[in-house]
């Protein structure tokens, strides 16, 4: 005799669906952990790599690494983009971007000048962007990821040289500049002479936390099976005590 009672189709379907969903979520978290491992590996490798000429990777950057590059040119005057709602070491602030025109090039690259904390809840006072010809060095990386675009950046409706963003979209910034942009952004090397903070470890959920979430989802899948078995197991009848 089977140790399980005949379950209803609804109970079977509910259990199977739960196991599939929980398992899929666990696998997805493992994939996210692998992606974060690779992202951190690329940043670590880039920070120790020698610099290379920007023009070698500008238009077609390598997909498997973030090159450290040198480029000479000048910032485009009258344009700064302030990425709001940023956090560094628990402090709210902004990242400031400015377009940079490499020498002898008809494209520009958007440069992350670094992080500035908010001052009494308001935007910090921004130092002027250099106008003279200069040489920059930094990491050539994809722009920061975009979450849910609620409301958009509304760039055309903002007057003046400084415009506030809630995400970085290079196509929208290029349209606002009326100037072509390269497909990545430049994260400048640290400089003790600037007030900008430049620590480029990605602010992402650690891979270990993704793996912890994966373990949690797999546990839920196992729990669904255990609950199904407990609810449908045959109970042995209690033996009746024989009278003396």
Beta strands, then each sheet from edge to edge (+ up, - down):
strand 1: 52-53
strand 2: 68-75
strand 3: 80-88
strand 4: 91-102
strand 5: 108-117
strand 6: 134-141
strand 7: 162-165
strand 8: 181-188
sheet 1: 1+ 2+ 4- 3+ 7+
sheet 2: 1+ 2+ 6- 8+ 5+
end
